């Protein structure tokens, strides 16, 4: 079972995941992505879905036309875990 990040690991998040932010009122991280159009956003979501399945860790997300917002938290751990960090890094690598 995944464990929540320690205070030391949390302090490293801004350096590890500079484009992700803490979600106010929750123990989760968030990043918003903007694309040229819906097709590009949907293609990105498909690629993220494949990563999520491979890692067996699934995002909370929201899509409106060309915008995709992804929240990551580990429900079993009651907050942010290494699973979230790994998935966020893999998502970021899709756009590198």
N, CA and C of each residue as an Amber inpcrd file, in Angstrom:
protein
   288
   0.8450000  -1.1880000   0.0000000   0.0000000   0.0000000   0.0000000
   0.8870000   1.2470000   0.0000000   0.5060000   2.2160000  -0.7860000
   1.2590000   3.4700000  -0.8760000   1.1610000   4.2470000   0.4230000
   2.2250000   4.9830000   0.7060000   2.2600000   5.8410000   1.8940000
   2.3390000   7.2950000   1.4710000   1.7260000   8.1520000   2.2730000
   1.7980000   9.5980000   2.0130000   3.2480000  10.0510000   2.0490000
   3.5300000  11.0970000   1.2840000   4.8740000  11.6690000   1.2970000
   5.2130000  12.2120000   2.6800000   6.4880000  12.1360000   3.0190000
   6.9620000  12.7320000   4.2690000   7.0560000  14.2440000   4.0800000
   7.2510000  14.9630000   5.1620000   7.4260000  16.4180000   5.0800000
   8.6290000  16.7720000   4.2190000   9.7050000  15.9950000   4.3350000
  10.9100000  16.2420000   3.5310000  10.6120000  16.0430000   2.0490000
   9.8990000  14.9700000   1.7040000   9.5380000  14.7180000   0.3050000
   8.6150000  15.8080000  -0.2260000   7.6940000  16.2690000   0.6040000
   6.7910000  17.3590000   0.1950000   7.5680000  18.6470000  -0.0890000
   8.5680000  18.9160000   0.7240000   9.3670000  20.1280000   0.5410000
  10.1180000  20.0960000  -0.7840000  10.3720000  18.9120000  -1.3090000
  11.0940000  18.7660000  -2.5810000  10.1740000  18.8660000  -3.8000000
   8.8760000  18.8270000  -3.6110000   7.9390000  18.8320000  -4.7380000
   8.1090000  20.0200000  -5.6920000   8.2800000  21.2470000  -5.2050000
   8.4320000  22.3560000  -6.1580000   9.6370000  22.1960000  -7.0920000
  10.7030000  21.5920000  -6.6100000  11.8760000  21.3580000  -7.4600000
  11.6670000  20.1430000  -8.3600000  11.0060000  19.1200000  -7.8220000
  10.7800000  17.8870000  -8.5670000   9.7180000  18.0620000  -9.6450000
   8.6680000  18.7880000  -9.3140000   7.5280000  18.9950000 -10.2190000
   7.1890000  20.4820000 -10.2920000   8.0470000  21.2700000 -10.9420000
   7.8740000  22.7260000 -10.8860000   6.5800000  23.2550000 -11.4980000
   5.9570000  22.5170000 -12.3960000   4.7420000  23.0300000 -13.0330000
   3.4590000  22.5260000 -12.3600000   3.6190000  21.7460000 -11.3180000
   2.4810000  21.2480000 -10.5530000   2.3380000  22.0720000  -9.2900000
   1.1130000  22.2490000  -8.8340000   0.8500000  23.0490000  -7.6310000
  -0.0170000  22.2470000  -6.6640000   0.0970000  22.5980000  -5.4110000
  -0.7680000  21.9890000  -4.4010000  -2.2040000  22.4650000  -4.6380000
  -3.1540000  21.5900000  -4.3990000  -4.5730000  21.9210000  -4.5340000
  -5.0540000  22.4590000  -3.1910000  -5.6330000  23.6290000  -3.2200000
  -6.1210000  24.2380000  -1.9840000  -7.2340000  23.3920000  -1.3760000
  -7.1120000  23.1170000  -0.0910000  -8.1350000  22.3770000   0.6270000
  -8.0700000  20.8720000   0.4700000  -7.0490000  20.3800000  -0.2330000
  -6.8960000  18.9330000  -0.4480000  -5.4270000  18.5640000  -0.3920000
  -5.1510000  17.3160000  -0.1540000  -3.7820000  16.8160000  -0.2300000
  -3.5970000  16.2010000  -1.6150000  -3.4160000  17.0830000  -2.6000000
  -3.3160000  16.6860000  -4.0030000  -2.4740000  17.7160000  -4.7460000
  -1.9720000  17.3000000  -5.9150000  -1.2620000  18.2260000  -6.7890000
  -2.0490000  18.3750000  -8.0880000  -1.8700000  19.5320000  -8.7410000
  -2.6480000  19.8500000  -9.9370000  -1.7610000  20.5150000 -10.9920000
  -2.1010000  20.1930000 -12.2310000  -1.5020000  20.9060000 -13.3610000
  -2.5780000  21.0720000 -14.4230000  -2.5620000  22.2330000 -15.0610000
  -3.4990000  22.5040000 -16.1400000  -2.7230000  22.5750000 -17.4450000
  -3.2640000  21.9390000 -18.4610000  -2.6370000  21.8670000 -19.7790000
  -3.5690000  22.5180000 -20.7900000  -2.9980000  23.2830000 -21.6940000
  -3.7960000  23.9170000 -22.7490000  -3.2310000  23.4900000 -24.1050000
  -4.1530000  23.1540000 -25.0030000  -3.7840000  22.6640000 -26.3220000
  -4.4460000  23.5200000 -27.3970000  -4.0920000  23.2720000 -28.6380000
  -4.6390000  24.0750000 -29.7330000  -6.1430000  23.8640000 -29.9180000
  -6.5870000  22.6230000 -29.6990000  -7.9990000  22.3250000 -29.9240000
  -8.3870000  21.0670000 -29.1520000  -9.6410000  20.6730000 -29.3040000
 -10.1590000  19.5170000 -28.5830000  -9.4480000  18.2280000 -28.9820000
  -9.1810000  18.0500000 -30.2800000  -8.5270000  16.8230000 -30.7290000
  -7.1550000  16.6510000 -30.0870000  -6.4010000  17.7300000 -29.9950000
  -5.0830000  17.6530000 -29.3750000  -5.2140000  17.3380000 -27.8820000
  -6.1790000  17.9570000 -27.2200000  -6.4070000  17.6840000 -25.7950000
  -6.8250000  16.2310000 -25.5930000  -7.7070000  15.7410000 -26.4390000
  -8.1800000  14.3670000 -26.3130000  -7.0400000  13.3710000 -26.5680000
  -6.1970000  13.6540000 -27.5440000  -5.0450000  12.7910000 -27.8030000
  -4.1240000  12.7160000 -26.5940000  -3.8980000  13.8550000 -25.9520000
  -3.0830000  13.9010000 -24.7350000  -3.7330000  13.0530000 -23.6440000
  -5.0380000  13.1830000 -23.4740000  -5.7360000  12.4060000 -22.4530000
  -5.6150000  10.9050000 -22.7330000  -5.6590000  10.5190000 -23.9950000
  -5.4750000   9.1060000 -24.3270000  -4.0940000   8.6170000 -23.9260000
  -3.0760000   9.4240000 -24.1880000  -1.7080000   9.0350000 -23.8190000
  -1.5700000   8.9430000 -22.2980000  -2.1790000   9.8860000 -21.5750000
  -2.1460000   9.8440000 -20.1090000  -2.8860000   8.5980000 -19.6070000
  -3.9940000   8.2620000 -20.2350000  -4.7510000   7.0810000 -19.8230000
  -3.9040000   5.8180000 -19.9420000  -3.1160000   5.7070000 -21.0010000
  -2.2390000   4.5430000 -21.1660000  -1.1750000   4.4940000 -20.0680000
  -0.6050000   5.6610000 -19.7340000   0.3640000   5.7160000 -18.6310000
  -0.2880000   5.3070000 -17.3100000  -1.4720000   5.8230000 -17.0740000
  -2.1800000   5.5430000 -15.8270000  -2.4780000   4.0540000 -15.6960000
  -2.9090000   3.4390000 -16.7750000  -3.1820000   2.0020000 -16.7390000
  -1.9070000   1.2160000 -16.4650000  -0.8330000   1.5960000 -17.1250000
   0.4440000   0.8990000 -16.9400000   0.9200000   1.0090000 -15.4880000
   0.7120000   2.1740000 -14.8850000   1.1510000   2.3930000 -13.5040000
   0.0820000   1.9720000 -12.4880000  -1.1000000   1.6100000 -12.9620000
  -2.2370000   1.2730000 -12.0990000  -2.4980000   2.3870000 -11.0790000
  -2.4580000   3.6070000 -11.5960000  -2.6970000   4.7890000 -10.7650000
  -3.4130000   5.8080000 -11.6480000  -4.6110000   6.1730000 -11.2960000
  -5.4670000   6.9230000 -12.2050000  -5.7210000   8.3460000 -11.7170000
  -5.6680000   9.3130000 -12.6410000  -5.8540000  10.7130000 -12.2660000
  -7.3270000  11.0830000 -12.1120000  -7.5270000  12.1770000 -11.4280000
  -8.8100000  12.8670000 -11.4780000  -8.5880000  13.9470000 -12.5310000
  -9.4740000  14.0400000 -13.4870000  -9.2580000  15.0650000 -14.4980000
 -10.5420000  15.6880000 -14.9940000 -10.3430000  16.8340000 -15.6470000
 -11.4410000  17.6540000 -16.1220000 -11.0240000  18.1960000 -17.4760000
 -11.9100000  18.0940000 -18.4540000 -11.5980000  18.5600000 -19.8050000
 -12.7250000  19.4350000 -20.3290000 -12.3570000  20.6020000 -20.8200000
 -13.2670000  21.4560000 -21.5690000 -12.5010000  21.9170000 -22.8000000
 -12.9760000  21.5280000 -23.9350000 -12.4240000  21.8220000 -25.2430000
 -10.9200000  21.6270000 -25.2770000 -10.1150000  22.6810000 -25.1700000
  -8.6660000  22.5460000 -25.3350000  -7.9110000  22.5420000 -24.0070000
  -8.6240000  22.4820000 -22.9040000  -7.9950000  22.5190000 -21.5850000
  -8.2000000  21.1930000 -20.8670000  -7.1200000  20.6850000 -20.2840000
  -7.1720000  19.4780000 -19.4590000  -6.5660000  19.8260000 -18.1110000
  -7.3040000  19.5780000 -17.0420000  -6.7930000  19.7870000 -15.6860000
  -6.6730000  18.4260000 -15.0280000  -5.4890000  18.1540000 -14.4820000
  -5.2510000  16.8680000 -13.8330000  -4.9210000  17.0920000 -12.3670000
  -5.6340000  16.3800000 -11.4990000  -5.3470000  16.3400000 -10.0630000
  -4.8330000  14.9430000  -9.7530000  -3.7790000  14.8730000  -8.9550000
  -3.2270000  13.5910000  -8.5340000  -3.2030000  13.5090000  -7.0170000
  -3.7210000  12.4320000  -6.4960000  -3.6890000  12.1050000  -5.0750000
  -3.8520000  10.6000000  -4.9790000  -3.4080000  10.0270000  -3.9000000
  -3.5480000   8.5840000  -3.7080000  -4.5900000   8.3650000  -2.6210000
  -5.7710000   7.9810000  -3.0240000  -6.8810000   7.8410000  -2.0800000
  -6.5620000   6.8300000  -0.9780000  -5.9300000   5.7090000  -1.3460000
  -5.5990000   4.6840000  -0.3440000  -4.6350000   5.2060000   0.7180000
  -3.7830000   6.1640000   0.3300000  -2.7980000   6.7160000   1.2660000
  -3.3340000   7.9490000   1.9820000  -4.4560000   8.4530000   1.5400000
  -5.0250000   9.6410000   2.1610000  -4.3190000  10.9250000   1.7620000
  -3.6600000  10.9180000   0.6150000  -2.9710000  12.1230000   0.1490000
  -1.9060000  11.7980000  -0.8900000  -1.0150000  12.7280000  -1.0800000
   0.0150000  12.6040000  -2.1160000   1.0250000  11.5260000  -1.7230000
   1.3230000  10.6500000  -2.7040000   2.2970000   9.5850000  -2.4970000
   3.3140000   9.5930000  -3.6400000   4.2850000   8.7100000  -3.5490000
   5.2680000   8.5540000  -4.6340000   4.5750000   8.1630000  -5.9380000
   3.4340000   7.4730000  -5.8520000   2.6790000   7.1250000  -7.0690000
   2.2900000   8.3770000  -7.8410000   1.8900000   9.4100000  -7.1150000
   1.4940000  10.6610000  -7.7620000   2.6920000  11.3420000  -8.4070000
   3.8120000  11.3280000  -7.7090000   5.0320000  11.9380000  -8.2470000
   5.4580000  11.2220000  -9.5240000   5.4520000   9.8880000  -9.4980000
   5.8500000   9.1190000 -10.6850000   4.9270000   9.3870000 -11.8610000
   3.6180000   9.4220000 -11.6100000   2.6880000   9.6710000 -12.7020000
   2.8360000  11.0980000 -13.2210000   2.9950000  12.0620000 -12.3460000
   3.1890000  13.4490000 -12.7790000   4.4450000  13.5700000 -13.6430000
   5.5190000  12.9220000 -13.2480000   6.7560000  12.9630000 -14.0400000
   6.5540000  12.3130000 -15.4100000   5.8270000  11.2190000 -15.4540000
   5.5550000  10.5540000 -16.7300000   4.6710000  11.4260000 -17.6210000
   3.6970000  12.1020000 -17.0330000   2.8420000  13.0090000 -17.7980000
   3.6770000  14.1610000 -18.3480000   4.5240000  14.7350000 -17.5250000
   5.3840000  15.8300000 -17.9870000   6.2780000  15.3730000 -19.1340000
   6.7570000  14.1430000 -19.0760000   7.6410000  13.6160000 -20.1290000
   6.9250000  13.5020000 -21.4680000   5.5970000  13.3510000 -21.4530000
   4.8430000  13.3070000 -22.6950000   4.9840000  14.6000000 -23.4930000
   5.1870000  15.6970000 -22.7850000   5.2370000  17.0150000 -23.4470000
   6.6630000  17.5130000 -23.6560000   7.6330000  16.7250000 -23.2460000
   9.0450000  17.1530000 -23.3810000   9.5440000  16.9760000 -24.8000000
